[in-house]
Amino acid sequence: MIRSELIQIIADENPHLYQRDVEKIVNAIFDQITAALAGGDRVELRGFGAFSVKRRDGRVGRNPRTGESVEVEEKHVPFFKTGKLLRDRLNGQ
């Protein structure tokens, strides 16, 4: 599912809301999650899961084309851990 499909589903289920308002709401939610992660916070949506940021240490990598050693800098990557309710639902329980 992509963002536009999510917006369309929510708009269809809530005919009293304009689609442009639903789009603003969805964008605001994603913007807040992104801002919280960028600030180093953890975002937990009960029953769904938790978003956090993990740090990957710098390391020495290898260029696959030339075989030359390359220094890879430390970086931060988003991480998602599913909640128990979502995990149980995916497993048919």
KAPE-V81192 format. One record per helix or strand of 3 or more residues. SS is the DSSP state (helix for helix, strand for strand). FROM is the first residue (numbers start at 1). LEN is the number of residues. Records with the same first field share a line. If there is no record, write none. Layout:
BEGIN
SS=FROM-LEN / FROM-LEN
END
This chain:
BEGIN
helix=3-11 / 19-20 / 84-7
strand=43-3 / 49-8 / 59-4 / 69-4 / 75-8
END
